[in-house]
Amino acid sequence: MAGHSKWANIQHRKGRQDEKRQKVWTRVVREIMVAARTGGGDLSANPRLRLAVEKAKAANMPADTIKRNIDKATGNLEGVNYEEIRYEGYGIGGAAIIVDTMTDNRVRTVAEVRHAFSKYGGNMGTEGSVAFQFKHCGQLVFAPGTNEDTVMNAALEAGAQDVITDGDGAIEVLTEYPDFEAVKNALEKSGLKAELAEVTMRPENTIELAGDDAARMQKLLDMLEDLDDVQNVFHNAALDTGDAS
């Protein structure tokens, strides 16, 4: 559709993350600590921790920093205990938003998230108010120009659930959550490296926003993503940039 490009939105998000390496490190450290605390420090037995460590390495985090935070989480070193809290709400035009946080201060976090929603015309909802509009799954996105048949054959053989070619030429490979790592590894062995590979909350349907509404929604999303305690922000808005795609 004109103006809306899933690929452009992904690149925008990746660009914002790359701008703030220190913040990326902070988020990855928290993910490592929670994953290690809940599933143990053994990488071979903890898929969530393996993915967190992979993110840390991709962000050029030193190996000793990774190990130190795993040790903190598993009780070998003294450290901060973070808890995971999910907030749900509505943005512009009723767009659904999920905000995943990790925090050592629940009161501070909820106040900051609520302030971001209210500042740009959104509002927080109750637990479960929008989560049903999303699917918890693995997602691998390949850049426009990648050979569709090659990706599809390799992905389906590896056990992927679906392969979707978006209007802008990007190719999405979707997996069930437990199959994500195996599919990702199989694709990489086939020489297919995704531009984006993550476990996500993928919207079942999208709400189109354009003009001022799209701009306000982007400001809301940016403010949420800038909060120190926020790990991920998921939404179902298709933001029309005004550019042809």
N, C-alpha and C positions, 0 to 999 in steps of 0.2 A: 504494500500500500504506500502511497506517496507520503513522504515525510517521516514514516516510522520504519526504523531499521533495528531489528534485534541485534544485529552485528554491531551497529554504531553504539547502541546502549551498552553492550558488553565491553566494547573498547573504552567507552567513557568510564565505566566502573573500574576496569583494570587500570586505567590511567590515573584515576584518583587514588587507588591503592598504592600504585608505584610512587606517587608523589610523596608519600608519607611512610618511608621505610620504618622509622621508629615506631609508628603506630602499628604497622604490620607486625613488627616483632612483638609488641605488647600483646596483640590479639593471638598470635601464634603461641606465645608462652602460656597464656591462659588456657588455650585449647590443649596444649601438651599436658599441663598440670591437671586439668579436669579429666582428660582421657586416661592419664596414668593413675589418678586417684580412683577412678571408677572401674577401670579394667586391668590395673596392674602395669608394672613397668617393663614387662617382657614384650618386646616388639613383635615377636613371632606369634604371640597369642592374643594380641590386641590390635585389631584392624583400625580402630579409630586413632590409636596412638601412632600407628604407622603412617596414616594420612597426615596427621599433624606434624610429624617429623619431616615428612616429605615437603610440606609447605614451608617449614622452617629452613630446610636446605635450599629450597628455591628462592628464599628471601636472603640467602647468604648468611644465615645464622651459624656461628661457630659451633663445632661439635661439642666442645666442653660446656657451652651455654645450654645446649639441648639436654645433655646428660645431667647437668646441675638441676635443671627444672624438673626432670623426671624424678631425680632423687628427692627433691623437696616434696613432690606430690606423693611419693610412696613412703614418706616418713624417714628417709635416710638423712635428710637435712631439714632444718627448720624453715618454714615458708608460710605464705599467706594461703588461706583456704578460700577458694572462689566457689560460688554457687551459680548454677545456670538458672536463669529466669527468662521466660518468653512472655512478651507483651504483644497484644493484638489490637488493631484499631483500623480506623478509616481515614483515608486522605481525601484529596479533592475529587469531587464527583462520585463519592462512595467507593473509591478504589480501596481494595483490601491491602493492609500492611501487616507484616509479621516482623517483630524486632527481637532478635535473640541476643541476650546479654550474658556476661559473666561478671560477677561483682562480689566485692567483700563488704558492700554496704547497700543493702536492699532499699533503704529509705532514700538515699541519694539518687540511686539509679531510677527509681520510678518517678521521682520528681523531675529529673532531667528529661526523661522520655515524654512525660505528660506535657512539659513545657514546650517541647519541640512540636508535638502534635497541635497544641492550641495556638502556637505562634503563627502557623501557616494554614489555619482553617481546618485542621483535621480533628479527630477526637478518638480517645482510647476506648476500646471495647472490653468486654469481659473475656475470660478465658474460653477459648473455643468459638468465639464469635465470627472469626474469619478463617480459621485454620482448615476448615472443611473445604475451602475453595482451592486448596493447594495439595499437591502430591509430594510426599517425601520420597525422593528418588536420586539416583546418580545421573549426572548430566555431563556429557563431553561435547564440546562445540569445536567444529573445524572451520577454518577460514573459508570464505567464498573462493571458489576456484579449485578446491580439493575435489578429487575424482569421487563422484557420488557412488558409483558402482563398487569401487574398491572399498570405500568405507562401509557400505551396506553389507557386502558379502562378509567382510572380516568381523563386523559387529554382530551380525546375526549368528555367525558361526561361533562367536565367543559367548553367546548367551544374552545379548542385549534384548531389551523388551521392544524397542521401536527405533526407527531411524527416520528423521524428519528433515526435509530440505526447506528452509525458510525462503520467503520471497526475495530476500537480498542475496541468496546463494549460500549462506552459512548452512552447515549440516549439523544437526543435533543428534546425538546418540543417547538414548534414555535407557536406564537400567533399573531393575529393582534395587533397593538400597543394599541388601546383602551381597549383590553380584557386582557392585561398582568396581571394586578393586581388581577382581579377576578379569572383567571386560577391559578395563583400562590397560592392564598389563598385557593382555592378548593383542590389543590394538597397537601398543608400542612395539611389541615383538614383530608385528607386521610392518613396522616402519611408519605408523600413523600416530603422530604426536598432536594431541588436541591443544588448541589455544587456551581453552578453559576446561578444567576437569575438576568437578567438585560434587559433593553430596549437597543437595539443595532442596528447597521447598518450591516446586514449580507450579505456577498457577494453572488451573484447569481451563480458565477462560480469562480474557483480558478486557479491560475497559479503555476505550480510546480517549485520550486527552490531547487537546491542541491549544495553541495560543497561550493566553494568560494562565489558563488552568494547568497546562503542561509545565509552564515556568514555575508556578507556585508548588506544584507537586515535586518538581526537581529540587526546589529549595528545601522542602520538607524532608525529602529523602537524604539530601546532602547533610542537613543539620543532624538527623538521626545517625547517619554514618560517622559523623565527626565526634559523637559522644565517646568518651574514653571507655565506657563499660560495654559499648555495643560491639558485638562480634559480627553479626550479619543482619542485613535488612532485606526482606523479600516482599515483593508487591506484584499486583496484577495490572498495573497501568502500562499501556502502550503509549509512550510519549512522542507526540508528533513534533519533530524539531523544526518543521517548516521547510526542510530540504527534500528534494526528490531523492528517492532511494532506488 
